């Protein structure tokens, strides 16, 4: 900015200026336009952003502040927070010397120290206007020390401004708002001060000293007589200002006692001192309870966040906007007039927040149903009553419920039910010796409970399958015997394979079987213990998880070479690697043509060899594949050329007799797949299946 002191600038974001304390060998920030001959003449719009922790330590230099000297320039919406500034003559937070310029809607907080002409915002105000600005903190100096302006010179105007800073002068002229109003200064209007003021001569709650020659007009301005500790608003010189108590300057009373402060300004009342609307950064509206009965009240809070980082509330003074007449607000208390939802909004400085109040009819809870979970249980166990409670009101509510046995309360609880809702609750208690008891829940007589001796119901046995395979479920059965003449509810616990089920079973007189379903899961080869407990009795049954029948092709034996037309034997070895027996189809693939040649059954661990005769065709490579279950194995045979035609015969019966229908003859060149084709059904090759089944020799013919 020093390169162009006549340009117009807009601050784009907040600035953390805490590092300035180390700048310039500890002198901190170098004020913009620090020379009277080279003042800042442009404009600077802070755009509501905050410059935080600015440090300037130039005790022997004049015209100290963020801007040293402004001549013809303007400042707007600049917020300096937590400044630490020290200079000599004309020292301030924002501008040391303001000449022919304007400052609007700005805030300075922190500590400022100077000698003569020390102010919270401006050191010397000459032919300039300061409007709508405020300070919080501490301002100290020797002479002409003020919370907002140190010295107001010719043509200087201060309007709608506030100082909450504490002021101290070591010599003369100290005021809560202005240190000295000089000759021909113009006006001080609609402003106030609240901070303490200390010094030697000419100290005032609002102005330290007013020049008697061409003195300015001071109007509609106030100071807090209690907080300042000063009984005089003007320390020396002509003029009149109004001193008020803290109570008179805060809350809704401020509008009554500081009436003219609000005329033509942006001041608004709060629960504390009035604030300028343009200094409000955000507004928040909250309710103590957003859901209330039409017969109740609740509190509302309006919080204002200010650009200086402080907060205040405007609960009792806010201008509320209600979308209806369902509620009234007085001193922060909301009183409903009817049921329904009401939106309550507050808008300050263009910021709006809304809270929604939901008003409902009072809770109206009643018990619509109640019954014993069972009419008979074992002695020294737990009884229960289940009840349904209904809320016909809009508000959620609670209902205390007591359970009595033969007139004696054995259990108490509180049940919560939502608005226009119902809930089911269970009330349990421990019972002692056998007998019959009348049970009451609240005002409901729920009937008679029969308590039988523990040995009336016993767990006789638990039955489970000895083995299962993974997949699906299996049943574990518990067998109970009831010698009482009525059904009895008993507590039973089932455990098995990490599963625990605790439940109450209704056991009928005589024998009752209860089934528990269990998932049969991997891994295999393990034994699961199923345990069922009734009281102190536990019965167990074991189940082993077995691997299902699984088939593999363990081997495939073929010759390395054969001649064309030669019949070879292919031997496949099939094994069952599972834990149980089973069946599978065995198929042969010759050059891509697959056919089933055998259905075999094998016990667990059993192995079987299957022989297959194949006649080779044309020369080349002949590939075989055998599949059993999900497993397969392939091999290849080299077929060598042999001149001439071949006639192939597959011999038929186990006794060795020939069958005229068992031979197939082909003439001419062989097929291109390396096998001799035959007529009729088959694999497309001459195949004989020789299988050892129970020691018998079986020959399969191709027809």
C-alpha positions in Angstrom: 0.0 0.0 0.0 2.9 2.3 0.6 3.6 2.2 -3.2 0.3 3.7 -4.0 -1.2 5.7 -1.2 -4.0 7.0 -3.4 -5.5 3.7 -4.4 -8.7 2.1 -3.2 -8.3 -1.1 -1.2 -10.6 -3.9 0.0 -9.6 -6.4 2.7 -10.3 -9.9 1.4 -10.0 -12.0 4.6 -9.1 -11.9 8.2 -5.4 -11.3 9.1 -3.5 -12.9 11.9 -1.0 -10.1 12.7 0.6 -11.7 15.8 4.0 -11.9 14.0 4.2 -8.1 13.8 5.6 -8.0 17.3 8.9 -9.2 15.9 9.0 -7.0 12.9 11.5 -4.1 12.4 13.7 -5.2 15.3 10.8 -5.1 17.7 9.2 -1.9 16.6 6.4 -3.9 15.0 4.3 -2.7 12.1 5.3 0.5 10.3 2.1 2.7 10.0 0.7 3.2 6.5 1.3 6.9 5.4 3.3 7.7 8.4 4.6 11.1 7.1 2.6 14.3 7.0 4.0 14.9 3.5 3.1 11.5 2.3 -0.3 10.7 3.8 -2.7 7.9 2.8 -5.3 9.5 0.4 -7.1 6.5 -0.9 -9.8 4.3 0.7 -9.6 1.2 2.7 -12.7 -1.1 3.2 -12.1 -3.8 5.8 -15.3 -5.5 4.5 -16.0 -6.7 8.1 -12.8 -8.7 8.4 -10.6 -8.7 11.5 -7.0 -7.8 11.8 -5.9 -9.6 15.0 -3.0 -8.9 17.4 -1.4 -6.0 15.6 1.7 -4.7 17.4 3.3 -1.3 17.0 6.1 -0.2 19.4 7.4 3.2 18.3 7.5 5.2 21.6 9.5 8.1 20.1 7.6 8.5 16.9 4.5 10.6 16.1 1.4 9.7 14.1 1.1 6.1 15.1 -1.7 3.6 14.3 -2.5 1.2 11.5 -2.5 4.4 9.4 -0.2 7.2 10.5 -1.7 10.1 8.5 -4.8 10.2 6.3 -5.5 13.3 4.3 -8.6 13.1 2.2 -8.9 9.3 2.5 -11.6 7.1 4.1 -11.8 4.0 6.3 -14.8 1.7 6.5 -15.6 -1.6 8.4 -12.1 -2.2 9.7 -12.0 -4.3 12.9 -8.7 -4.3 14.9 -8.8 -6.9 17.7 -6.3 -7.2 20.6 -4.0 -4.4 19.4 -0.8 -3.5 21.4 0.2 0.0 20.2 2.6 2.5 21.7 3.7 5.8 20.3 4.3 9.4 21.1 2.2 12.4 19.9 -1.1 11.5 18.1 -1.2 7.8 18.7 -4.4 5.6 18.2 -5.5 2.2 17.1 -6.7 3.1 13.6 -5.4 6.5 12.5 -2.9 8.8 14.2 -3.9 12.0 12.4 -7.1 12.1 10.3 -7.5 15.2 8.1 -10.3 15.8 5.7 -11.3 12.2 5.9 -14.0 9.7 7.1 -14.1 6.7 9.3 -17.3 4.5 9.4 -18.3 1.4 11.2 -15.0 0.4 12.7 -13.9 -1.3 15.9 -10.7 -1.3 17.9 -10.0 -3.5 21.0 -6.8 -3.8 23.0 -4.3 -1.5 24.6 -3.0 1.9 23.3 -0.4 4.1 24.9 0.8 7.5 23.8 1.6 11.0 25.1 -0.5 13.8 23.7 -3.6 13.2 21.6 -4.1 9.5 22.3 -7.4 7.8 21.2 -8.8 4.4 20.8 -9.6 5.0 17.1 -8.1 8.4 16.2 -5.4 10.5 17.8 -6.4 13.8 16.1 -9.6 14.4 14.1 -9.4 17.5 11.9 -12.0 18.5 9.4 -13.1 14.9 9.4 -16.1 12.7 10.4 -16.0 9.6 12.7 -19.3 7.6 12.6 -20.6 4.4 13.9 -17.4 3.1 15.6 -16.5 1.7 19.0 -13.7 0.7 21.3 -13.1 -1.8 24.0 -9.9 -2.0 26.0 -7.5 0.5 27.6 -6.2 3.9 26.4 -3.5 5.8 28.4 -1.6 9.0 27.7 -0.4 12.2 29.1 -2.8 14.8 27.7 -6.0 14.7 25.6 -6.8 11.1 26.1 -10.1 9.7 24.9 -11.8 6.3 24.4 -12.6 7.1 20.7 -10.7 10.3 19.9 -7.8 12.0 21.7 -8.2 15.4 20.2 -11.1 16.8 18.0 -9.9 19.8 16.1 -11.5 22.3 13.7 -14.5 20.8 11.8 -14.3 17.5 13.6 -17.5 15.5 14.0 -18.2 12.4 16.1 -21.6 10.7 15.8 -23.1 7.3 16.8 -20.0 6.1 18.5 -19.2 4.2 21.7 -16.3 3.7 24.1 -16.2 0.9 26.6 -12.5 1.5 27.1 -10.9 2.4 30.4 -9.1 5.8 30.2 -6.1 7.1 32.1 -4.3 10.4 31.8 -1.1 11.3 33.6 -1.7 15.0 33.1 -4.9 16.7 31.9 -7.9 16.2 29.6 -9.2 12.7 29.8 -12.7 11.6 28.7 -14.5 8.4 28.3 -15.3 9.2 24.6 -13.1 12.2 23.8 -10.1 13.7 25.5 -10.3 17.3 24.2 -12.9 19.1 22.0 -10.8 21.9 20.5 -11.6 25.3 19.0 -14.2 25.2 16.2 -14.8 21.5 16.5 -18.3 20.8 15.2 -20.5 18.2 16.7 -20.7 15.2 19.1 -24.0 13.5 18.7 -25.8 10.3 19.8 -22.8 8.7 21.4 -22.0 7.2 24.8 -19.2 6.0 27.1 -19.1 3.4 29.9 -15.4 2.9 30.9 -13.5 4.2 33.9 -11.8 7.5 33.6 -8.7 8.5 35.7 -6.3 11.4 35.5 -5.2 14.7 36.9 -7.2 17.7 35.8 -10.1 18.0 33.4 -11.5 14.5 33.4 -15.1 13.7 32.4 -17.2 10.7 31.9 -17.7 11.6 28.2 -15.3 14.5 27.4 -12.3 15.7 29.3 -12.2 19.3 28.2 -14.2 21.5 25.8 -12.6 24.7 24.4 -14.7 27.7 25.3 -14.0 29.4 22.0 -16.3 28.4 19.3 -17.3 25.3 21.3 -19.0 22.4 19.5 -22.5 21.2 20.0 -22.8 18.1 22.2 -26.2 16.4 22.0 -28.0 13.1 22.8 -24.8 11.8 24.4 -24.4 9.8 27.6 -22.0 8.3 30.1 -22.4 5.6 32.8 -21.9 7.3 36.1 -21.5 4.0 38.0 -19.0 2.3 35.7 -16.9 5.4 35.0 -16.7 6.5 38.6 -17.0 10.1 37.4 -19.8 12.4 38.4 -19.1 15.0 35.7 -19.8 14.3 32.0 -17.5 17.1 30.9 -14.3 17.7 32.9 -13.9 21.4 32.0 -15.6 23.7 29.6 -19.1 24.4 28.3 -21.7 21.9 27.3 -24.1 19.4 28.8 -24.3 15.6 28.6 -26.5 13.1 30.4 -25.2 10.8 33.1 -27.2 7.6 33.7 -26.9 4.5 35.9 -25.9 1.2 34.4 -29.5 0.0 34.8 -30.8 3.0 33.0 -28.4 2.4 30.1 -29.0 -1.3 29.6 -31.8 -3.6 28.5 -35.1 -2.2 27.5 -34.6 0.8 29.9 -32.0 2.2 27.5 -34.8 3.0 25.0 -36.5 5.1 27.7 -33.6 6.9 29.2 -31.4 7.3 26.0 -34.3 8.0 23.7 -32.5 10.2 21.3 -29.6 7.9 20.9 -31.8 5.7 18.7 -33.1 8.5 16.5 -31.7 8.3 13.0 -29.0 5.8 14.0 -28.4 2.0 13.8 -28.3 1.5 17.6 -30.3 -1.4 18.9 -31.0 -2.3 22.5 -29.6 -5.5 24.0 -29.8 -7.1 27.4 -26.7 -5.1 28.1 -25.6 -1.7 26.6 -26.9 -0.7 23.1 -24.9 -1.9 20.1 -24.6 -0.7 16.6 -26.3 -3.2 14.2 -23.5 -3.0 11.7 -21.2 -4.3 14.5 -23.2 -7.6 14.7 -21.4 -10.4 13.0 -23.9 -13.2 13.6 -27.2 -13.9 15.5 -28.3 -17.1 17.2 -31.8 -17.9 18.5 -32.2 -20.9 20.8 -34.9 -22.4 23.0 -34.4 -24.1 26.3 -37.0 -26.7 25.2 -38.2 -26.8 21.6 -41.0 -29.2 22.5 -43.4 -28.1 25.2 -46.9 -28.7 26.5 -49.5 -26.1 25.8 -49.8 -25.9 29.6 -46.0 -25.1 30.0 -43.6 -22.3 29.2 -40.0 -22.2 28.0 -37.2 -19.7 27.7 -35.7 -18.2 24.5 -32.2 -16.7 24.1 -31.0 -14.4 21.4 -27.2 -14.2 21.3 -25.3 -11.6 19.2 -21.7 -12.2 18.1 -19.9 -8.9 17.5 -17.0 -8.3 15.1 -14.8 -7.4 18.1 -15.0 -11.0 19.2 -17.3 -10.3 22.2 -20.9 -11.6 22.6 -24.0 -10.1 24.1 -27.6 -11.1 24.3 -30.8 -9.4 23.1 -33.3 -11.8 24.6 -35.5 -9.2 26.3 -35.2 -6.5 23.6 -35.1 -8.4 20.3 -37.6 -7.7 17.5 -39.1 -11.2 17.2 -40.8 -12.3 14.0 -43.5 -15.0 14.6 -45.4 -16.9 11.9 -48.6 -16.9 13.8 -50.2 -16.2 17.2 -49.6 -19.6 18.8 -47.1 -18.1 21.4 -46.3 -14.9 23.2 -42.9 -13.7 24.3 -42.2 -11.6 27.4 -38.8 -11.0 29.0 -37.4 -14.1 27.3 -40.3 -16.4 28.3 -42.4 -18.1 25.7 -46.0 -18.9 26.7 -48.0 -21.1 24.3 -51.5 -20.2 23.4 -52.4 -23.2 21.3 -50.8 -26.3 19.9 -48.8 -26.4 16.7 -45.4 -25.4 15.4 -44.2 -21.8 15.5 -41.1 -20.4 13.8 -39.4 -17.6 15.8 -36.9 -15.5 13.8 -34.6 -12.6 14.7 -32.8 -10.5 12.0 -29.9 -8.2 12.8 -27.6 -6.6 10.3 -29.0 -8.8 7.6 -28.3 -12.0 9.6 -31.3 -14.1 10.5 -31.7 -17.1 12.7 -34.8 -19.1 13.4 -35.9 -21.5 16.2 -39.0 -23.7 16.0 -41.2 -24.3 18.9 -43.4 -27.4 18.9 -46.4 -27.1 21.2 -48.4 -30.2 22.0 -51.2 -31.4 24.2 -50.1 -32.8 27.6 -49.2 -36.4 28.0 -52.1 -38.7 28.8 -50.9 -42.2 29.5 -53.1 -45.2 30.3 -52.6 -49.0 30.5 -54.6 -50.7 27.8 -53.6 -54.3 28.4 -51.6 -56.4 31.0 -51.1 -60.1 31.3 -48.8 -62.7 32.9 -46.3 -64.1 30.5 -47.2 -67.5 31.9 -49.7 -68.8 34.4 -47.3 -71.3 36.0 -43.5 -71.2 36.8 -41.0 -73.1 38.9 -40.2 -72.0 42.5 -37.2 -69.7 43.0 -37.4 -68.4 39.4 -38.5 -65.2 37.7 -42.0 -64.2 36.9 -43.0 -61.5 34.4 -46.0 -59.4 33.4 -46.2 -57.7 30.0 -48.3 -54.5 29.6 -49.2 -52.1 26.8 -49.3 -48.4 27.7 -50.8 -45.8 25.4 -50.3 -42.0 25.3 -53.2 -40.1 23.9 -51.4 -36.8 24.4 -49.0 -35.1 22.1 -46.2 -34.7 24.6 -44.0 -37.6 25.6 -44.5 -38.6 29.2 -43.7 -41.1 31.9 -45.8 -43.3 34.1 -44.7 -45.0 37.3 -45.9 -48.7 37.5 -45.8 -51.0 40.5 -46.2 -54.8 40.6 -47.9 -56.2 43.7 -48.2 -59.9 44.8 -50.9 -60.6 47.3 -51.1 -56.8 48.0 -47.3 -56.4 48.6 -45.2 -54.4 46.1 -42.5 -56.5 44.7 -41.3 -54.3 41.8 -41.5 -50.6 40.7 -40.5 -49.0 37.4 -41.2 -45.9 35.3 -42.3 -46.3 31.7 -41.7 -43.6 29.0 -44.2 -43.3 26.2 -43.8 -40.9 23.2 -46.5 -38.5 22.1 -49.5 -40.2 20.4 -47.7 -43.5 20.7 -47.8 -46.8 22.6 -45.2 -49.0 24.1 -45.0 -52.5 25.5 -43.1 -53.1 28.7 -42.2 -56.2 30.7 -42.0 -56.1 34.5 -40.1 -59.0 36.2 -39.6 -60.1 39.8 -38.3 -63.1 41.7 -40.7 -65.7 43.2 -40.0 -67.9 46.1 -41.8 -71.0 47.3 -44.6 -73.0 45.6 -48.1 -71.8 45.9 -50.8 -69.6 44.1 -50.6 -65.8 44.1 -52.8 -63.0 43.0 -50.9 -60.5 40.8 -51.7 -56.8 40.2 -49.9 -54.4 37.9 -50.8 -50.8 38.7 -54.6 -50.8 38.8 -54.9 -53.9 36.7 -55.7 -57.4 38.2 -53.6 -59.6 35.9 -54.7 -63.0 37.4 -53.3 -65.8 39.4 -49.8 -67.1 39.2 -49.1 -70.8 40.1 -45.7 -71.7 41.4 -44.8 -75.4 41.4 -41.9 -77.3 43.0 -38.6 -77.4 41.0 -38.7 -81.1 40.6 -42.0 -81.0 38.8 -40.2 -80.4 35.5 -37.0 -82.1 34.5 -34.7 -82.3 31.5 -34.6 -86.0 30.5 -32.4 -86.2 27.5 -30.7 -84.3 24.6 -30.6 -85.9 21.2 -28.4 -84.8 18.3 -27.3 -86.5 15.0 -23.9 -88.2 15.4 -22.6 -86.9 12.1 -23.5 -84.1 9.6 -21.9 -82.5 6.6 -21.5 -78.8 6.1 -24.5 -76.9 4.6 -28.0 -76.6 5.8 -29.2 -77.1 9.4 -29.7 -80.0 11.7 -32.0 -80.4 14.7 -30.9 -80.9 18.4 -33.9 -82.1 20.5 -34.3 -81.6 24.2 -36.9 -83.9 25.9 -38.6 -82.5 29.0 -40.9 -84.3 31.5 -43.6 -82.4 33.4 -45.3 -84.2 36.3 -47.5 -81.2 37.3 -51.1 -81.1 36.1 -50.6 -77.8 34.3 -48.3 -76.3 31.7 -45.2 -74.8 33.3 -42.9 -72.1 31.9 -39.3 -72.9 32.6 -36.0 -71.1 31.8 -33.8 -73.1 29.4 -30.4 -72.3 28.0 -29.0 -73.9 24.9 -25.3 -73.8 24.0 -23.5 -75.2 21.0 -20.9 -74.2 18.4 -20.6 -70.7 19.8 -24.4 -70.2 19.9 -26.2 -69.4 23.1 -30.0 -69.2 23.4 -31.7 -68.4 26.6 -35.4 -68.6 26.5 -38.5 -69.7 28.5 -40.2 -72.8 27.3 -43.8 -73.8 28.0 -43.7 -77.5 29.0 -47.0 -79.3 28.8 -48.0 -82.0 31.3 -46.3 -85.3 30.3 -43.5 -85.2 27.7 -42.5 -82.2 25.6 -39.8 -82.1 22.9 -38.1 -78.8 22.1 -36.1 -78.5 18.9 -33.1 -76.2 18.4 -31.9 -75.6 14.9 -28.1 -75.5 14.4 -26.2 -74.5 11.2 -23.9 -77.1 10.0 -20.8 -75.2 9.1 -17.1 -75.7 8.3 -14.4 -76.6 9.3 -15.0 -80.3 9.0 -13.4 -82.9 11.3 -14.5 -81.3 14.5 -17.0 -82.4 17.1 -19.6 -80.0 18.6 -21.0 -80.4 22.0 -24.6 -79.3 22.4 -25.6 -78.5 26.0 -29.1 -77.8 27.3 -29.6 -76.6 30.8 -32.6 -76.4 33.1 -31.8 -75.1 36.5 -28.9 -77.1 37.8 -29.4 -79.9 35.3 -27.4 -80.0 32.0 -27.6 -82.7 29.3 -25.2 -82.9 26.4 -25.0 -84.5 22.9 -22.2 -84.5 20.4 -22.2 -84.0 16.6 -19.2 -84.5 14.3 -19.0 -82.4 11.2 -17.8 -84.7 8.3 -16.5 -83.8 4.9 -18.9 -84.9 2.2 -17.9 -87.4 -0.4 -15.3 -85.8 -2.6 -13.9 -87.5 -5.7 -10.6 -87.0 -7.4 -8.9 -88.5 -10.5 -5.8 -89.8 -8.8 -4.2 -91.1 -12.0 -4.6 -91.6 -15.7 -2.5 -94.4 -17.3 -2.1 -94.4 -21.1 0.6 -95.8 -23.5 3.1 -93.3 -24.9 2.6 -94.4 -28.6 0.2 -96.6 -30.6 -0.2 -97.4 -34.2 -3.1 -96.3 -36.3 -5.9 -98.9 -35.9 -4.4 -100.3 -32.7 -6.7 -100.7 -29.6 -5.2 -99.3 -26.4 -6.3 -99.5 -22.8 -6.7 -96.2 -20.8 -6.8 -96.8 -17.0 -8.3 -94.1 -14.7 -7.8 -94.2 -10.9 -10.7 -92.6 -9.0 -10.6 -91.9 -5.2 -13.1 -90.7 -2.6 -11.2 -88.3 -0.3 -14.3 -87.4 1.8 -15.4 -88.6 5.2 -18.5 -90.5 3.9 -19.3 -92.7 1.0 -21.0 -91.4 -2.2 -21.5 -91.8 -6.0 -20.2 -90.0 -9.0 -20.2 -90.2 -12.8 -16.9 -90.9 -14.5 -16.7 -89.5 -18.0 -14.1 -89.8 -20.9 -13.2 -87.0 -23.2 -11.5 -88.1 -26.5 -10.5 -85.2 -28.7 -13.2 -83.0 -27.3 -16.0 -85.6 -27.4 -17.1 -86.3 -23.8 -19.3 -89.3 -22.8 -20.2 -90.9 -19.4 -18.7 -94.3 -19.2 -19.3 -95.3 -15.6 -21.3 -94.4 -12.5 -19.3 -95.5 -9.5 -19.9 -95.6 -5.8 -17.0 -95.4 -3.3 -16.8 -95.5 0.4 -14.7 -93.0 2.3 -11.0 -93.4 1.3 -11.8 -96.1 -1.3 -10.0 -96.2 -4.6 -11.2 -97.8 -7.9 -9.4 -98.3 -11.3 -11.5 -98.1 -14.4 -10.2 -99.5 -17.8 -11.4 -98.0 -21.1 -10.4 -99.5 -24.5 -9.9 -97.1 -27.3 -9.0 -97.8 -31.0 -6.6 -95.2 -32.5 -7.4 -93.6 -35.8 -5.3 -91.3 -37.9 -1.7 -90.5 -37.1 -1.1 -87.6 -34.8 -1.6 -86.7 -31.1 -4.7 -88.1 -29.4 -5.7 -86.3 -26.2 -7.7 -88.1 -23.4 -9.4 -86.6 -20.4 -11.1 -88.3 -17.5 -13.5 -86.4 -15.1 -14.9 -87.6 -11.8 -16.9 -85.2 -9.6 -15.2 -81.8 -9.8 -11.8 -83.2 -10.6 -10.2 -84.1 -14.0 -6.9 -85.3 -15.5 -5.7 -85.3 -19.1 -3.0 -87.2 -21.0 -1.9 -87.4 -24.7 -0.9 -90.4 -26.9 1.1 -90.3 -30.1 -0.6 -92.2 -32.9 2.0 -93.6 -35.5 1.2 -94.3 -39.2 0.6 -97.9 -40.3 -0.2 -98.5 -44.0 -3.5 -100.0 -45.1 -7.0 -100.2 -43.8 -8.0 -101.5 -40.4 -10.9 -103.5 -39.2 -11.5 -103.1 -35.5 -13.5 -105.5 -33.4 -14.6 -104.9 -29.8 -15.1 -108.3 -28.1 -18.2 -108.6 -26.1 -19.2 -111.1 -23.3 -17.5 -111.9 -20.0 -17.5 -115.6 -21.1 -15.5 -114.7 -24.3 -18.2 -115.6 -26.8 -18.3 -113.4 -29.9 -21.4 -111.5 -31.0 -21.9 -110.7 -34.6 -23.3 -107.3 -33.6 -20.2 -106.5 -31.5 -17.8 -105.6 -34.4 -17.7 -102.4 -36.4 -15.7 -102.0 -39.5 -14.7 -98.9 -41.4 -13.0 -98.6 -44.8 -11.1 -95.8 -46.4 -9.1 -93.1 -44.7 -9.5 -92.5 -41.0 -11.3 -89.5 -39.5 -9.2 -86.4 -38.9 -9.6 -86.6 -35.1 -7.1 -89.5 -34.9 -9.8 -92.2 -34.1 -11.6 -94.8 -36.1 -15.3 -93.9 -36.2 -18.1 -96.6 -36.0 -21.7 -96.7 -36.8 -24.4 -96.3 -34.2 -24.3 -94.6 -30.8 -21.1 -94.3 -28.7 -18.2 -91.9 -28.2 -17.3 -91.7 -31.9 -14.5 -94.2 -31.2 -14.5 -97.9 -30.5 -14.6 -98.0 -26.7 -14.8 -101.0 -24.4 -15.2 -100.4 -20.6 -13.5 -103.0 -18.5 -14.3 -102.5 -14.8 -13.4 -104.7 -11.9 -16.7 -104.7 -10.0 -16.7 -107.2 -7.1 -14.0 -109.2 -8.9 -16.2 -109.7 -12.1 -15.0 -108.7 -15.6 -17.4 -106.5 -17.5 -16.9 -105.7 -21.2 -18.8 -102.8 -22.6 -19.5 -103.0 -26.3 -20.3 -100.2 -28.7 -23.5 -101.0 -30.6 
